Amino acid sequence: MNYVVLDLEWNQANGITEHEVPAIPFEIIEIGAVKLHTVPCGQPADGGSSAGDGKSGSGGGPVKGRDTEKDRRVGSGAFLIERAGEFNQLIRPSVYHEMNQATGRLIHLRMKELKKGRPFPEAAEAFFAWCGEEDYRFCSWGSADLTELQRNMEYYHMEPLADGPLAYLDVQKLFSIAYEDGKSRKSLEYAVDFLELEKDIPFHRAFADAHYTAKILARILAERPAALRNLSYDVFHPPKDRKSELKVQFDNYAKYISREFDTREEALADREVASSKCYLCRRNLRKKIRWFSPGGKHYVCLAYCEKHGYLKGKIRIRKSPAGKVYVVKTTKLISDQDAEALKARREHASDVHRKRVQRKSRGTKERP
């Protein structure tokens, strides 16, 4: 498997002399990437191809930093993880021509430097050419980069990366699964310190953050490869129809991503969206607690499988770029104690709703 570890920097309107363009609220100004691939033990490495010689994929000379043998190859017993190439490219802005102050302080880039870059469509085409024709998996620290990459591509009328959800590896999530509780989301520098990796170049530039993310991914591949079963999905392009809806089962939960609906109400009324199924035995389950919203941001329900126990369902309503909505639903087994806690949350939510209705009713009666 080939892995393209991607990091982006972007600029945005300063809100004073430049105002946000809704179609592209974040304009990409730098692309950095590192390519990894696995090599079976005993097989000689090819030394890297397609900019695998330590040179920038933009043709701009060596990427400054460390391309040592220790960096390029990490052993896992069954295979080696090899650093096969690097890409780094500044992008000339065409939407926002002033650097947002917060962005400038973080990444230490000036507009005069960006003017030396390439236009986004040209830079993006060079990046995809560098990625190569062989199958590869995008990887990033967090969930935002692929969304903004696809949004920028759409703005320039480029061919989309996919016609539906795009599978990728969220290395921030994988780090938590591999080394912590699976729920927390820590900073990139925290993970580097936790794994005692060398800090050989400054953080907060696209290539630097891709470099460190690649180091962390290589360690996970070497030490906790099972964590990579936990794919993430970028849903900039939701499924087009019911047949292409996404249903995925992981080790301890299942995920469903729906097609688009015109309204939230239409989505929640859909039979597949509202259903509760045991992802282990595929049975349709009767709900112990129907869908309710404990805080207004999502919906949860409780069902019971006679073979496997209690299951908690969770629905998040997301807006698509087309202005419609789609559903991301997860289902997971929970303990009896967690089921009782969910029942208590339902009672509390009912009490809050009842009191709100009573206050509204009293206010209406008191009006002249």
C-alpha positions as CSV (number, residue, x, y, z in Angstrom):
1,M,0.0,0.0,0.0
2,N,1.1,3.5,-0.8
3,Y,0.3,6.4,1.6
4,V,0.3,10.0,0.6
5,V,0.5,12.1,3.8
6,L,-0.9,15.5,3.0
7,D,-0.9,18.8,4.8
8,L,-2.3,22.2,3.6
9,E,-2.0,25.7,4.7
10,W,-4.7,28.2,3.7
11,N,-5.6,31.8,4.0
12,Q,-8.9,33.5,4.6
13,A,-10.5,36.9,4.5
14,N,-9.4,39.4,7.1
15,G,-12.9,40.7,7.5
16,I,-11.9,44.4,7.1
17,T,-10.6,45.2,3.6
18,E,-11.4,41.7,2.2
19,H,-14.6,39.8,2.7
20,E,-15.2,36.1,2.6
21,V,-16.1,34.5,-0.7
22,P,-18.7,31.8,0.3
23,A,-17.6,29.4,-2.4
24,I,-14.0,29.3,-1.1
25,P,-13.8,30.6,2.5
26,F,-10.3,29.1,2.8
27,E,-7.9,29.6,-0.1
28,I,-5.0,27.0,-0.1
29,I,-1.6,28.7,-0.2
30,E,0.7,25.8,0.4
31,I,0.7,22.0,-0.3
32,G,3.1,19.7,1.5
33,A,3.2,15.9,1.3
34,V,5.3,12.8,2.0
35,K,4.8,9.5,0.3
36,L,5.2,6.3,2.2
37,H,5.0,2.7,1.0
38,T,5.4,-0.7,2.6
39,V,8.2,-3.0,1.5
40,P,8.2,-6.7,2.5
41,C,11.2,-7.6,4.6
42,G,14.0,-9.1,2.5
43,Q,13.0,-7.2,-0.6
44,P,15.5,-4.4,-1.6
45,A,14.1,-0.9,-1.6
46,D,14.1,0.9,-4.9
47,G,15.4,4.1,-3.4
48,G,12.1,5.9,-4.1
49,S,10.6,7.0,-7.4
50,S,8.6,9.9,-8.6
51,A,10.4,12.6,-6.5
52,G,11.6,9.9,-4.1
53,D,15.1,11.3,-4.2
54,G,14.5,13.9,-1.6
55,K,13.7,16.5,-4.1
56,S,10.6,18.7,-4.1
57,G,7.8,17.5,-6.3
58,S,7.5,21.0,-7.6
59,G,11.0,20.8,-9.1
60,G,12.2,23.4,-6.7
61,G,15.3,21.7,-5.4
62,P,15.8,19.7,-2.1
63,V,13.3,19.9,0.7
64,K,15.3,21.2,3.6
65,G,15.6,18.8,6.5
66,R,16.5,15.4,7.3
67,D,16.1,12.7,4.6
68,T,18.2,10.1,6.6
69,E,18.1,6.4,6.3
70,K,16.5,6.2,9.8
71,D,13.7,8.5,8.6
72,R,13.1,6.7,5.4
73,R,12.8,3.1,6.6
74,V,11.1,1.8,9.8
75,G,10.9,-1.9,10.5
76,S,7.7,-3.7,11.6
77,G,8.9,-7.3,11.5
78,A,6.8,-8.3,8.4
79,F,7.6,-5.3,6.3
80,L,9.5,-2.0,6.2
81,I,7.9,1.4,5.7
82,E,9.9,3.4,3.3
83,R,9.7,7.2,2.6
84,A,9.4,7.2,-1.1
85,G,9.1,10.9,-2.0
86,E,8.4,14.5,-0.9
87,F,6.3,17.4,-2.3
88,N,6.3,21.0,-1.4
89,Q,4.7,23.9,-3.3
90,L,3.7,27.4,-2.6
91,I,0.5,28.7,-4.3
92,R,-0.1,32.1,-5.7
93,P,-3.3,33.6,-4.3
94,S,-6.1,34.7,-6.6
95,V,-9.0,35.2,-4.1
96,Y,-7.5,36.7,-0.9
97,H,-4.6,39.1,-1.6
98,E,-3.9,40.1,2.0
99,M,-2.7,37.7,4.7
100,N,-5.1,37.1,7.5
101,Q,-3.2,38.2,10.7
102,A,-3.8,35.0,12.6
103,T,-2.7,32.9,9.7
104,G,0.4,35.0,9.1
105,R,1.5,34.7,12.8
106,L,1.0,30.9,12.8
107,I,2.7,29.9,9.5
108,H,5.2,32.9,9.1
109,L,4.4,33.4,5.4
110,R,4.2,36.8,3.6
111,M,2.2,37.6,0.5
112,K,5.4,38.6,-1.4
113,E,6.6,35.0,-0.9
114,L,3.3,33.5,-2.2
115,K,3.5,35.6,-5.4
116,K,6.4,33.4,-6.4
117,G,4.2,30.3,-6.2
118,R,2.1,28.6,-8.9
119,P,-1.6,29.1,-9.6
120,F,-3.7,26.5,-7.7
121,P,-4.9,24.5,-10.7
122,E,-1.3,24.1,-11.9
123,A,0.0,23.3,-8.4
124,A,-2.8,20.7,-7.8
125,E,-2.2,19.0,-11.1
126,A,1.5,18.8,-10.3
127,F,0.7,17.3,-6.9
128,F,-1.6,14.6,-8.4
129,A,1.0,13.8,-11.0
130,W,3.5,13.4,-8.1
131,C,1.1,11.1,-6.3
132,G,1.4,8.7,-9.3
133,E,-0.8,6.2,-11.0
134,E,-0.5,3.4,-8.4
135,D,-3.2,3.0,-5.8
136,Y,-2.6,5.1,-2.7
137,R,-4.4,6.2,0.4
138,F,-4.6,9.9,1.4
139,C,-3.6,10.5,5.1
140,S,-3.8,13.7,7.1
141,W,-3.6,15.1,10.6
142,G,-7.3,15.7,11.4
143,S,-10.3,15.9,9.1
144,A,-10.2,19.3,7.4
145,D,-7.5,19.0,4.6
146,L,-9.3,16.8,2.1
147,T,-12.5,18.9,2.5
148,E,-10.7,22.1,1.7
149,L,-8.6,20.5,-1.1
150,Q,-11.9,19.4,-2.8
151,R,-13.6,22.8,-2.1
152,N,-10.7,24.6,-3.8
153,M,-10.7,22.1,-6.7
154,E,-14.5,22.7,-7.2
155,Y,-13.9,26.5,-7.2
156,Y,-11.5,26.1,-10.1
157,H,-13.8,23.6,-11.9
158,M,-11.3,20.8,-11.6
159,E,-12.3,17.2,-11.9
160,P,-13.3,15.9,-8.5
161,L,-11.3,13.3,-6.6
162,A,-14.3,11.1,-6.1
163,D,-18.0,11.1,-6.9
164,G,-18.9,10.2,-3.3
165,P,-17.3,9.8,0.2
166,L,-13.5,9.6,0.0
167,A,-11.8,7.1,2.3
168,Y,-8.6,8.3,4.0
169,L,-6.6,7.9,7.2
170,D,-7.0,10.5,9.9
171,V,-3.6,10.1,11.6
172,Q,-4.7,12.2,14.6
173,K,-7.6,9.7,15.2
174,L,-5.3,6.7,14.6
175,F,-2.8,8.0,17.1
176,S,-5.5,8.2,19.8
177,I,-6.7,4.7,18.9
178,A,-3.2,3.2,18.9
179,Y,-1.7,4.9,22.0
180,E,-4.5,6.6,24.1
181,D,-8.2,6.3,24.7
182,G,-9.4,6.5,21.1
183,K,-11.6,9.5,21.9
184,S,-9.2,12.4,22.6
185,R,-7.7,14.5,19.8
186,K,-4.2,15.8,20.6
187,S,-2.0,18.3,18.7
188,L,0.6,17.1,16.3
189,E,3.4,18.3,18.5
190,Y,2.0,16.5,21.5
191,A,2.1,13.2,19.4
192,V,5.6,13.9,18.3
193,D,6.7,14.4,22.0
194,F,4.7,11.3,23.1
195,L,6.5,9.1,20.6
196,E,9.8,10.8,21.4
197,L,10.4,11.6,17.7
198,E,13.1,14.0,16.7
199,K,12.0,17.6,16.1
200,D,14.3,18.4,13.2
201,I,12.3,21.2,11.4
202,P,9.9,23.9,12.7
203,F,6.1,23.1,12.9
204,H,3.2,25.0,11.2
205,R,4.2,24.8,7.6
206,A,2.6,22.4,5.1
207,F,5.7,20.2,4.4
208,A,6.9,20.2,8.0
209,D,3.5,19.1,9.4
210,A,3.3,16.4,6.6
211,H,6.8,15.3,7.6
212,Y,5.9,14.8,11.2
213,T,2.5,13.2,10.4
214,A,4.4,10.7,8.2
215,K,6.7,9.9,11.0
216,I,3.8,9.2,13.3
217,L,2.0,7.1,10.7
218,A,5.2,5.1,10.2
219,R,5.3,4.3,13.9
220,I,1.7,3.3,13.9
221,L,2.2,1.0,10.9
222,A,5.2,-0.5,12.6
223,E,3.8,-0.9,16.1
224,R,0.0,-0.8,15.9
225,P,-1.0,-1.7,12.3
226,A,-4.5,-2.9,13.3
227,A,-5.4,0.7,14.0
228,L,-5.4,1.4,10.3
229,R,-8.6,-0.5,9.9
230,N,-10.3,2.6,11.2
231,L,-10.8,4.5,8.0
232,S,-12.3,7.9,7.9
233,Y,-14.5,9.3,5.1
234,D,-14.5,12.8,3.7
235,V,-18.0,13.6,2.6
236,F,-17.5,16.7,0.5
237,H,-19.4,14.8,-2.1
238,P,-22.2,12.8,-0.4
239,P,-23.5,9.6,-1.9
240,K,-25.6,10.3,-5.0
241,D,-28.4,7.9,-4.5
242,R,-29.6,5.1,-2.2
243,K,-27.6,2.5,-4.0
244,S,-24.3,4.4,-3.3
245,E,-25.0,5.1,0.3
246,L,-22.0,4.0,2.5
247,K,-22.3,1.2,5.1
248,V,-19.1,0.3,6.8
249,Q,-18.4,-2.0,9.8
250,F,-15.4,-1.5,12.1
251,D,-14.2,-3.5,15.0
252,N,-16.6,-2.0,17.6
253,Y,-19.1,0.1,15.6
254,A,-20.8,0.6,12.3
255,K,-21.1,3.7,10.2
256,Y,-23.8,4.7,7.6
257,I,-23.6,7.8,5.4
258,S,-26.8,8.6,3.6
259,R,-27.6,10.3,0.3
260,E,-28.7,13.9,0.3
261,F,-32.2,15.0,1.4
262,D,-33.9,18.4,0.9
263,T,-34.6,18.9,4.6
264,R,-33.7,17.6,8.1
265,E,-37.3,16.4,8.5
266,E,-37.2,14.4,5.3
267,A,-33.9,12.8,6.4
268,L,-35.2,11.8,9.8
269,A,-38.4,10.3,8.2
270,D,-36.4,8.0,6.0
271,R,-36.7,4.3,6.9
272,E,-33.0,3.5,6.6
273,V,-32.0,6.6,8.6
274,A,-34.4,5.9,11.4
275,S,-33.8,2.1,11.6
276,S,-31.8,0.3,14.3
277,K,-29.9,-2.8,13.3
278,C,-27.4,-5.0,15.1
279,Y,-24.2,-4.7,13.0
280,L,-23.1,-8.1,14.2
281,C,-26.1,-10.3,13.3
282,R,-27.9,-7.8,10.9
283,R,-31.2,-8.1,12.8
284,N,-33.7,-5.2,12.8
285,L,-34.2,-4.2,16.4
286,R,-37.0,-2.6,18.3
287,K,-36.0,0.5,20.1
288,K,-36.0,0.8,23.9
289,I,-35.7,4.6,23.5
290,R,-36.7,6.3,20.3
291,W,-34.6,8.9,18.6
292,F,-34.2,12.1,20.7
293,S,-31.9,15.1,20.8
294,P,-30.2,15.5,24.2
295,G,-28.6,18.9,23.3
296,G,-29.9,19.9,19.9
297,K,-26.7,19.0,17.9
298,H,-27.4,15.3,17.3
299,Y,-29.9,12.5,17.9
300,V,-29.5,9.2,19.9
301,C,-31.5,6.1,20.4
302,L,-31.3,2.9,22.4
303,A,-32.1,-0.6,21.0
304,Y,-31.6,-4.1,22.3
305,C,-30.4,-7.2,20.6
306,E,-31.2,-10.5,22.4
307,K,-27.9,-12.0,21.3
308,H,-25.5,-9.1,21.7
309,G,-27.1,-6.7,24.1
310,Y,-27.7,-2.9,24.1
311,L,-26.8,-0.8,21.0
312,K,-26.6,3.0,20.9
313,G,-27.4,4.8,17.7
314,K,-26.2,8.3,17.0
315,I,-27.3,10.5,14.1
316,R,-25.5,13.7,13.0
317,I,-27.2,15.9,10.3
318,R,-24.6,17.5,8.0
319,K,-25.1,20.2,5.4
320,S,-23.7,19.4,1.9
321,P,-22.0,22.0,-0.4
322,A,-25.2,21.9,-2.5
323,G,-27.2,23.3,0.4
324,K,-29.0,20.0,1.2
325,V,-28.5,17.7,4.2
326,Y,-27.2,14.2,4.6
327,V,-26.9,11.8,7.7
328,V,-23.9,10.2,9.3
329,K,-25.2,7.5,11.6
330,T,-23.1,5.3,13.9
331,T,-24.2,2.3,15.9
332,K,-22.2,0.6,18.7
333,L,-22.6,-1.9,21.4
334,I,-22.7,-0.4,24.9
335,S,-22.8,-1.8,28.4
336,D,-25.8,-2.1,30.7
337,Q,-24.5,0.7,32.8
338,D,-24.1,3.0,29.7
339,A,-27.7,2.0,28.7
340,E,-29.0,3.1,32.1
341,A,-27.1,6.4,31.7
342,L,-28.7,6.9,28.3
343,K,-32.1,6.3,29.8
344,A,-31.4,8.9,32.5
345,R,-30.3,11.4,29.7
346,R,-33.6,10.7,28.0
347,E,-35.6,11.5,31.2
348,H,-33.6,14.7,31.7
349,A,-34.2,15.8,28.1
350,S,-37.9,15.1,28.6
351,D,-38.1,17.1,31.8
352,V,-36.3,20.0,30.1
353,H,-38.6,20.0,27.2
354,R,-41.7,19.7,29.4
355,K,-40.6,22.8,31.5
356,R,-39.8,24.7,28.3
357,V,-43.3,24.0,27.0
358,Q,-44.9,25.0,30.4
359,R,-43.0,28.3,30.5
360,K,-44.0,29.1,26.9
361,S,-47.6,28.2,27.8
362,R,-47.6,30.5,30.9
363,G,-46.1,33.3,28.9
364,T,-48.8,33.0,26.2
365,K,-51.6,33.1,28.9
366,E,-50.1,36.2,30.6
367,R,-50.1,38.3,27.5
368,P,-53.0,40.8,27.3
